[in-house]
Amino acid sequence: MEPKPVVKEKFFIVLRGKSRKGFCRGCIGRVEAETQRGELMGLLYCGGSNAGSPKSGGIVRREDTYPLTRHQAQLLLFVSSAGKRLELLCNPQLFSAICELSQDDLVVVKHKKGHLPGMVKNLMQIGRKENKDDLHMLGFEVEFVDSDHSLSSKKPAPLPLYSAADIIQVVPSYSVPLGLHWRDSQCGGLNRKAVTRINSMPNIGSRAYQVRENHTEQSVIQSHNLSTSHVLLEVGSMVEVVSNSGITVYGVIRWLGVPSGKTDEWAGIELDYDVNGCSDGKYGSQRYFTCKGNRALFVPVTKCSPDSRFVCSSTGRETSEPTETLPVPPFEESEENAPPIPESEALSLLVGRMKGIQGHINSCYLDATLFSLFSSSVTLDNIWQKPADTEQPITCTLRKIVNRLRRQGFVPAESVMNFRKQLGCDTFQTDEKDPEEFITVLFQKVLCMEPLLKLRSRREMSQGAYTFQIFLEKEQMGQMPTVQQLLDTSCLSGDLKFEEMPSCLMVQMPRFGNKYKMFSHIIPSTELDITDLLYNSPRECFVCGHLAAYECLQCLPDRKLQPGRIKQYCSTCNTQVHSHHTRQSHSPKALEVPADVAPDTPVPRHKMQLFAVLCIQTSHYVSFVKYGPDPHSWLFFDSMADRCGDDKSGYNIPEIRACPELGDFLSQPEEELARANPSQAPELMRRLLCDSYMFLYQNPATPLSNPNHQEP
């Protein structure tokens, strides 16, 4: 069947996937026709000096693209790097504001001297339009502003030209004091087009402000002084600090906490420019963040104020109305199941606000669990092999959520609420719950899977479970145990073994919600070695390495024998170790040694890899997710990071942040992590150490088997 021609002009950018012909990630195209299979045929606009001239056509799947207006396409064409185009789309609020810029709007741009404030003067058309299919690229002429709010240009001169990707902040017009007047640009001789405001993209989370003309400069300044006194500062806030000599410096908060030797909260600030005497992120001998030399300033947080150059004033005469409905990007369901998000595409697809799964009415436990299990992990991928026409409606609903998350990077609350309504219990729609309860329902009812774990004790038959709950006495462990130590001790104390190597192991820490936790800090183990926890499996002697015949629970905390490690011995070493007077009261237990294994046979190690961590703080669940094999490939997800509007008419704003520093932190030896002071660690590291609730491990070599098709 012939492709259907497109009458209305449509543009798009390729987000992900491999095209059949012509297009690649970050390319911009114009739709010429649509096929019956949902593919787009169109013209390709390349980067470089001839970006506005289309090349030969190509074919790309609709679900791998994002629609653009003509104005958006022209702005993105002037961004030469495909990666920077996608990064800009990951921040829909900023891109929306850039699309709506008007003449004399205040912006902050990237400059070789740092981040500088300036004023938009003109929207420039770049390139020649030699035929009807050509597109002008669009860039902004920006006139810089000094810190005293005067224009830096003293004589007419060509203004620098910036692309949309060079703008890192747009300051709304209502934030500029009304008594301040900017002089008009006197640059002549160039064919310029004034910037016009175009509502070309949903401004997610924005507010509409209307300032009355009878406001005076004095009232605005008074309101500013009152409003900034109670502003909550956090990592990422733009602030200013006045030195003892009266000089004001500006920067961005990169760290908040209590540094060594201090008792109150301090801020680590990355300054906009070099200042003699500042560091590169170190305070004393401790590093708290990393930046260029002479740019890191550490001061008490009480010395910081919101950057007055960009603070939005708020007075009683302004009206603010939240957006009542969430602008959700269009999504068309495909019959093909989306694979886990690859490492190379995760940052461009996921990082930013309005990313991940949107929270709604106590859903954070469910949002964090679904994102951890399905965004990037291959562990559960085989469940989608089941034919769609034989699955339950609730499984089909979950499939749509996962596909939307993997293709678009965002799932609205309505989709998740539909799933919650099908879980069979009204409390799943309204109440706070814990992840383990949802996980049991998810695997039993939705996925119809057998228990992930098969546990065996000496006295009982095998029993199944979906998660593993740590049970032990606090006296058995040190103050800051590792997950490996907790699992080993719990299994030995309960006389439990795994019948087989699990494909997915979810280890629940010894805590109950936000009310009680046995350990204030727990060190994540990036690998779990469960070789010594497998039932009827050969194990090597802790001392000599030969085939073990005994294990001893009382030897576990022995400081002379490497505390925290499971101790199993061959017959000879068992006799020698327990001949010591401090161990003569121990009761080693005989192991089930396979009859066909020779005493000197090397024992292979069975290890599982950490791929996600669920954390809780004040009844709110978040998650850390590893999205690829690189040690630095970590994301932090919060389904309710912010909110637009009130409780009745507003909505939650989910956010995903890249946290590569987590890889450096976890790569340290466990002994060094045990000596660390969590109160001095950066925010995300502190949350990982103090708030961990459940650790998720996978065996990449053995994804989960096909689900049981029978109802439980």
ZAMARGU-4260 file (C-alpha; in steps of 0.2 Angstrom, whole numbers, plus 5000, padded with zeros to 4 digits):
<rodrens>
0) 5000/5000/5000 | 5006/5017/4995 | 5012/5029/5009 | 4999/5042/5014 | 5005/5060/5010
5) 5006/5073/5024 | 4996/5089/5020 | 5001/5099/5036 | 5019/5104/5038 | 5026/5093/5052
10) 5044/5092/5059 | 5052/5080/5071 | 5068/5075/5080 | 5074/5057/5082 | 5076/5052/5100
15) 5081/5034/5099 | 5082/5018/5089 | 5090/5013/5073 | 5082/5019/5057 | 5080/5009/5042
20) 5087/5022/5031 | 5095/5039/5033 | 5091/5045/5051 | 5100/5044/5067 | 5098/5050/5085
25) 5097/5069/5086 | 5093/5072/5068 | 5079/5083/5063 | 5067/5079/5049 | 5052/5085/5040
30) 5037/5072/5037 | 5033/5069/5019 | 5022/5054/5021 | 5017/5041/5034 | 5017/5022/5030
35) 5003/5010/5036 | 5015/5003/5048 | 5017/5019/5058 | 5034/5024/5050 | 5038/5042/5045
40) 5046/5046/5028 | 5054/5063/5027 | 5068/5075/5023 | 5084/5075/5033 | 5091/5091/5039
45) 5110/5090/5044 | 5121/5100/5055 | 5135/5112/5050 | 5134/5127/5038 | 5121/5120/5027
50) 5110/5114/5041 | 5095/5122/5033 | 5096/5112/5017 | 5087/5095/5017 | 5096/5080/5011
55) 5089/5064/5004 | 5074/5056/5013 | 5074/5043/5026 | 5063/5032/5036 | 5061/5031/5054
60) 5048/5023/5067 | 5036/5036/5074 | 5039/5030/5092 | 5057/5034/5090 | 5053/5052/5086
65) 5047/5068/5095 | 5036/5080/5086 | 5042/5098/5084 | 5035/5114/5078 | 5044/5124/5064
70) 5051/5136/5076 | 5057/5123/5087 | 5066/5114/5073 | 5074/5130/5067 | 5081/5133/5085
75) 5088/5116/5086 | 5096/5116/5069 | 5107/5130/5075 | 5113/5118/5089 | 5127/5108/5080
80) 5129/5094/5092 | 5115/5080/5091 | 5119/5076/5109 | 5116/5094/5115 | 5099/5095/5106
85) 5093/5079/5115 | 5100/5086/5132 | 5090/5102/5129 | 5074/5092/5125 | 5077/5083/5142
90) 5073/5100/5150 | 5056/5104/5143 | 5054/5119/5155 | 5069/5128/5149 | 5066/5123/5131
95) 5048/5130/5132 | 5055/5146/5140 | 5068/5148/5126 | 5055/5146/5112 | 5044/5160/5120
100) 5058/5172/5122 | 5054/5191/5119 | 5065/5205/5115 | 5074/5212/5131 | 5071/5196/5141
105) 5084/5192/5153 | 5094/5176/5151 | 5110/5167/5157 | 5121/5160/5144 | 5137/5149/5143
110) 5152/5160/5140 | 5171/5157/5140 | 5171/5167/5156 | 5158/5157/5164 | 5139/5159/5165
115) 5135/5177/5161 | 5118/5187/5162 | 5112/5196/5146 | 5098/5203/5137 | 5090/5195/5121
120) 5090/5209/5108 | 5087/5200/5091 | 5082/5183/5084 | 5094/5180/5069 | 5090/5170/5054
125) 5105/5160/5049 | 5109/5153/5032 | 5102/5156/5014 | 5085/5149/5009 | 5088/5144/4991
130) 5072/5133/4989 | 5055/5130/4997 | 5061/5115/5007 | 5076/5125/5015 | 5074/5131/5034
135) 5083/5146/5041 | 5092/5141/5057 | 5088/5153/5072 | 5100/5160/5085 | 5099/5174/5098
140) 5109/5190/5099 | 5113/5193/5117 | 5119/5209/5125 | 5128/5206/5142 | 5123/5214/5158
145) 5135/5220/5172 | 5132/5215/5190 | 5126/5233/5193 | 5112/5230/5180 | 5120/5241/5167
150) 5123/5235/5149 | 5141/5231/5147 | 5142/5237/5129 | 5148/5256/5128 | 5148/5258/5110
155) 5139/5250/5095 | 5147/5233/5091 | 5141/5217/5083 | 5133/5207/5097 | 5138/5189/5100
160) 5126/5175/5093 | 5121/5161/5104 | 5111/5145/5100 | 5097/5138/5111 | 5109/5126/5119
165) 5120/5140/5125 | 5106/5147/5136 | 5105/5139/5153 | 5092/5150/5162 | 5078/5161/5156
170) 5073/5175/5169 | 5055/5180/5167 | 5051/5198/5165 | 5042/5200/5181 | 5058/5196/5191
175) 5066/5212/5184 | 5063/5228/5196 | 5050/5239/5187 | 5060/5255/5190 | 5074/5248/5180
180) 5075/5254/5162 | 5086/5246/5149 | 5093/5256/5135 | 5089/5251/5117 | 5102/5242/5106
185) 5111/5254/5095 | 5118/5241/5083 | 5114/5245/5066 | 5118/5240/5048 | 5112/5222/5050
190) 5096/5214/5044 | 5088/5209/5061 | 5071/5201/5065 | 5064/5206/5082 | 5061/5191/5094
195) 5043/5186/5095 | 5034/5176/5108 | 5028/5159/5101 | 5018/5147/5112 | 5026/5132/5103
200) 5028/5119/5117 | 5019/5115/5134 | 5028/5125/5148 | 5027/5110/5160 | 5026/5116/5178
205) 5026/5135/5174 | 5015/5148/5182 | 5007/5163/5173 | 5011/5180/5181 | 5002/5196/5178
210) 5010/5212/5186 | 5000/5228/5187 | 5007/5244/5180 | 5005/5254/5196 | 5018/5245/5205
215) 5033/5255/5211 | 5051/5250/5211 | 5051/5252/5230 | 5037/5240/5233 | 5046/5227/5222
220) 5062/5229/5231 | 5053/5228/5248 | 5044/5212/5243 | 5061/5205/5237 | 5069/5208/5253
225) 5055/5199/5262 | 5053/5184/5251 | 5072/5180/5250 | 5073/5179/5269 | 5064/5162/5270
230) 5069/5154/5253 | 5075/5136/5255 | 5092/5133/5248 | 5097/5116/5241 | 5110/5109/5230
235) 5109/5118/5213 | 5103/5134/5220 | 5110/5150/5213 | 5116/5161/5227 | 5127/5176/5231
240) 5139/5179/5246 | 5145/5196/5253 | 5163/5195/5259 | 5169/5204/5274 | 5176/5218/5262
245) 5159/5220/5255 | 5162/5212/5238 | 5148/5201/5232 | 5152/5184/5223 | 5140/5173/5214
250) 5139/5154/5211 | 5129/5138/5212 | 5128/5127/5228 | 5136/5110/5224 | 5137/5103/5242
255) 5127/5105/5258 | 5132/5097/5275 | 5143/5098/5291 | 5161/5099/5286 | 5174/5091/5297
260) 5178/5102/5313 | 5161/5112/5311 | 5145/5110/5320 | 5133/5119/5309 | 5128/5117/5291
265) 5139/5124/5277 | 5137/5126/5259 | 5150/5122/5246 | 5148/5134/5231 | 5156/5134/5214
270) 5159/5152/5209 | 5156/5160/5192 | 5174/5165/5191 | 5191/5162/5199 | 5194/5170/5216
275) 5211/5169/5224 | 5211/5158/5240 | 5197/5147/5235 | 5200/5128/5231 | 5194/5115/5218
280) 5181/5107/5229 | 5192/5103/5245 | 5189/5110/5262 | 5204/5106/5273 | 5210/5088/5268
285) 5192/5082/5263 | 5185/5083/5246 | 5166/5087/5245 | 5164/5091/5226 | 5175/5094/5211
290) 5177/5110/5200 | 5190/5121/5193 | 5204/5128/5204 | 5200/5144/5214 | 5182/5142/5211
295) 5176/5132/5227 | 5170/5143/5242 | 5164/5135/5258 | 5154/5146/5270 | 5140/5144/5283
300) 5124/5142/5274 | 5117/5157/5284 | 5129/5168/5274 | 5121/5163/5257 | 5106/5172/5249
305) 5097/5169/5233 | 5106/5177/5218 | 5098/5194/5217 | 5102/5195/5199 | 5089/5182/5195
310) 5077/5181/5210 | 5059/5182/5205 | 5049/5195/5215 | 5032/5190/5222 | 5020/5203/5229
315) 5002/5203/5235 | 4997/5211/5219 | 5003/5197/5208 | 4992/5183/5203 | 4998/5166/5201
320) 4988/5152/5194 | 4995/5134/5193 | 4993/5124/5177 | 4978/5113/5181 | 4981/5100/5168
325) 4997/5092/5164 | 5003/5093/5146 | 5008/5075/5142 | 5018/5072/5126 | 5008/5061/5113
330) 5012/5043/5114 | 5006/5029/5102 | 5007/5011/5107 | 5016/4999/5097 | 5014/4980/5095
335) 5033/4978/5097 | 5039/4977/5115 | 5052/4990/5119 | 5069/4983/5125 | 5077/4990/5141
340) 5085/5007/5138 | 5103/5005/5133 | 5116/5014/5142 | 5121/5025/5127 | 5103/5032/5127
345) 5098/5033/5145 | 5104/5050/5149 | 5096/5059/5134 | 5080/5050/5137 | 5078/5050/5155
350) 5087/5064/5164 | 5077/5079/5169 | 5061/5085/5176 | 5044/5077/5171 | 5054/5061/5168
355) 5051/5043/5174 | 5035/5038/5182 | 5024/5052/5189 | 5018/5050/5207 | 5000/5052/5213
360) 4992/5049/5230 | 5005/5039/5240 | 5011/5030/5225 | 5030/5032/5228 | 5033/5014/5234
365) 5025/5008/5217 | 5034/5021/5206 | 5051/5018/5213 | 5049/4999/5212 | 5043/4999/5194
370) 5056/5011/5188 | 5070/5000/5197 | 5064/4984/5189 | 5059/4989/5172 | 5069/5004/5165
375) 5086/4997/5161 | 5087/4979/5169 | 5087/4964/5158 | 5081/4953/5172 | 5063/4953/5169
380) 5064/4954/5150 | 5058/4937/5146 | 5041/4940/5154 | 5036/4950/5138 | 5038/4934/5127
385) 5021/4929/5132 | 5008/4931/5118 | 4999/4947/5120 | 4982/4939/5116 | 4984/4927/5130
390) 4988/4938/5145 | 4977/4946/5158 | 4971/4964/5156 | 4982/4970/5171 | 4997/4962/5163
395) 4993/4971/5147 | 4992/4988/5157 | 5009/4985/5164 | 5016/4981/5147 | 5010/4998/5141
400) 5018/5007/5156 | 5035/4998/5153 | 5034/5002/5134 | 5030/5020/5137 | 5044/5022/5150
405) 5057/5014/5139 | 5052/5023/5123 | 5047/5040/5129 | 5055/5041/5146 | 5039/5047/5155
410) 5023/5039/5161 | 5009/5050/5167 | 5000/5047/5184 | 4984/5042/5175 | 4992/5027/5167
415) 4999/5021/5184 | 4982/5024/5192 | 4973/5013/5180 | 4986/4999/5184 | 4983/5002/5203
420) 4964/5000/5201 | 4967/4983/5193 | 4978/4976/5208 | 4962/4970/5216 | 4962/4980/5233
425) 4956/4998/5235 | 4970/5002/5247 | 4983/5001/5232 | 4974/5017/5226 | 4975/5027/5241
430) 4986/5020/5255 | 5005/5021/5259 | 5012/5003/5257 | 5029/4995/5257 | 5038/4989/5241
435) 5038/4970/5247 | 5019/4970/5248 | 5018/4977/5230 | 5032/4965/5224 | 5022/4950/5230
440) 5006/4955/5221 | 5016/4960/5205 | 5024/4943/5203 | 5010/4933/5209 | 4995/4941/5201
445) 5001/4952/5187 | 5016/4942/5180 | 5009/4925/5186 | 5027/4919/5191 | 5033/4906/5203
450) 5043/4913/5218 | 5060/4920/5213 | 5069/4912/5228 | 5069/4894/5234 | 5075/4893/5252
455) 5079/4877/5261 | 5083/4874/5280 | 5090/4858/5288 | 5074/4854/5296 | 5061/4859/5283
460) 5057/4857/5265 | 5060/4870/5252 | 5050/4886/5253 | 5047/4900/5240 | 5049/4919/5242
465) 5049/4934/5231 | 5060/4944/5243 | 5073/4940/5256 | 5070/4948/5273 | 5086/4950/5284
470) 5083/4944/5302 | 5097/4944/5315 | 5102/4951/5331 | 5111/4969/5331 | 5125/4962/5342
475) 5130/4950/5328 | 5136/4965/5317 | 5146/4980/5318 | 5140/4998/5318 | 5141/5000/5299
480) 5138/4982/5291 | 5139/4978/5272 | 5124/4970/5263 | 5135/4955/5260 | 5138/4953/5279
485) 5120/4955/5283 | 5115/4942/5271 | 5128/4930/5276 | 5124/4932/5295 | 5105/4931/5292
490) 5107/4915/5282 | 5118/4906/5294 | 5108/4912/5309 | 5092/4905/5302 | 5100/4890/5295
495) 5095/4894/5277 | 5102/4891/5260 | 5097/4895/5242 | 5092/4879/5233 | 5098/4887/5217
500) 5106/4903/5210 | 5092/4915/5209 | 5090/4927/5193 | 5084/4941/5204 | 5088/4943/5223
505) 5079/4958/5232 | 5086/4959/5249 | 5076/4969/5262 | 5085/4978/5276 | 5081/4975/5294
510) 5070/4990/5296 | 5051/4993/5296 | 5046/5008/5286 | 5052/5025/5292 | 5048/5021/5310
515) 5062/5008/5315 | 5079/5004/5307 | 5092/4992/5316 | 5107/5001/5308 | 5109/5019/5305
520) 5120/5016/5290 | 5122/5001/5278 | 5136/5000/5266 | 5130/4994/5248 | 5139/4979/5241
525) 5140/4981/5222 | 5142/4962/5221 | 5135/4948/5231 | 5145/4932/5232 | 5132/4918/5236
530) 5143/4904/5233 | 5144/4899/5251 | 5125/4901/5253 | 5120/4888/5240 | 5113/4871/5246
535) 5122/4855/5243 | 5135/4865/5232 | 5154/4862/5234 | 5163/4876/5245 | 5181/4879/5248
540) 5190/4879/5265 | 5192/4896/5272 | 5210/4892/5277 | 5218/4881/5264 | 5206/4882/5249
545) 5202/4863/5248 | 5184/4856/5248 | 5175/4861/5264 | 5166/4849/5276 | 5161/4860/5290
550) 5154/4878/5293 | 5154/4887/5310 | 5142/4902/5314 | 5152/4906/5330 | 5167/4910/5319
555) 5158/4923/5309 | 5162/4938/5319 | 5180/4932/5324 | 5192/4947/5322 | 5207/4935/5320
560) 5198/4926/5306 | 5192/4941/5295 | 5176/4946/5303 | 5160/4946/5293 | 5165/4932/5281
565) 5157/4914/5281 | 5169/4902/5289 | 5169/4884/5282 | 5184/4872/5284 | 5190/4855/5278
570) 5192/4842/5291 | 5210/4846/5295 | 5208/4865/5296 | 5192/4863/5306 | 5201/4853/5320
575) 5216/4865/5320 | 5205/4881/5321 | 5194/4875/5335 | 5209/4869/5345 | 5211/4887/5350
580) 5205/4890/5368 | 5193/4904/5362 | 5184/4893/5350 | 5183/4876/5359 | 5165/4880/5364
585) 5160/4882/5345 | 5148/4870/5337 | 5153/4868/5319 | 5140/4859/5308 | 5144/4846/5295
590) 5141/4851/5277 | 5132/4841/5263 | 5147/4837/5252 | 5143/4831/5235 | 5150/4813/5233
595) 5157/4816/5215 | 5168/4831/5219 | 5186/4828/5222 | 5194/4837/5237 | 5206/4848/5227
600) 5193/4853/5214 | 5192/4872/5211 | 5176/4880/5217 | 5168/4892/5205 | 5161/4908/5213
605) 5143/4913/5210 | 5140/4932/5211 | 5126/4944/5208 | 5127/4962/5203 | 5118/4977/5211
610) 5106/4985/5199 | 5095/4996/5210 | 5092/5002/5228 | 5075/5007/5235 | 5077/5020/5249
615) 5064/5028/5261 | 5065/5045/5271 | 5050/5051/5280 | 5037/5039/5272 | 5044/5043/5255
620) 5052/5031/5243 | 5065/5035/5230 | 5077/5024/5220 | 5095/5023/5214 | 5096/5013/5197
625) 5111/5007/5188 | 5108/5009/5169 | 5123/5001/5162 | 5139/4991/5165 | 5150/5007/5167
630) 5153/5010/5186 | 5147/5028/5184 | 5131/5024/5176 | 5119/5028/5190 | 5102/5037/5191
635) 5092/5044/5205 | 5073/5044/5203 | 5060/5053/5213 | 5042/5052/5207 | 5037/5067/5218
640) 5052/5078/5217 | 5041/5094/5216 | 5023/5099/5214 | 5014/5112/5203 | 4999/5119/5210
645) 4989/5115/5226 | 4983/5098/5233 | 4967/5099/5224 | 4971/5105/5206 | 4990/5103/5205
650) 5001/5088/5200 | 5017/5080/5205 | 5033/5083/5195 | 5044/5067/5194 | 5063/5070/5192
655) 5078/5059/5187 | 5096/5065/5190 | 5112/5057/5184 | 5124/5054/5198 | 5140/5047/5191
660) 5149/5052/5207 | 5140/5037/5215 | 5152/5026/5205 | 5167/5034/5213 | 5160/5033/5230
665) 5155/5014/5229 | 5172/5009/5221 | 5181/5013/5237 | 5186/4998/5248 | 5173/4993/5260
670) 5185/4997/5275 | 5187/5015/5269 | 5168/5016/5267 | 5166/5010/5285 | 5177/5024/5291
675) 5167/5037/5282 | 5156/5050/5291 | 5139/5050/5282 | 5135/5067/5289 | 5149/5074/5278
680) 5145/5065/5263 | 5136/5073/5248 | 5117/5072/5248 | 5114/5057/5237 | 5128/5047/5245
685) 5121/5051/5262 | 5104/5045/5257 | 5111/5029/5250 | 5120/5025/5266 | 5106/5031/5278
690) 5090/5027/5270 | 5092/5011/5261 | 5077/4999/5262 | 5079/4986/5249 | 5094/4981/5238
695) 5090/4973/5221 | 5103/4961/5213 | 5103/4952/5196 | 5112/4938/5188 | 5114/4945/5170
700) 5119/4927/5163 | 5102/4920/5168 | 5087/4931/5165 | 5071/4926/5173 | 5062/4911/5164
705) 5046/4912/5156 | 5032/4915/5168 | 5020/4902/5173 | 5004/4904/5163 | 4993/4897/5177
710) 4984/4908/5189 | 4991/4906/5207
</rodrens>
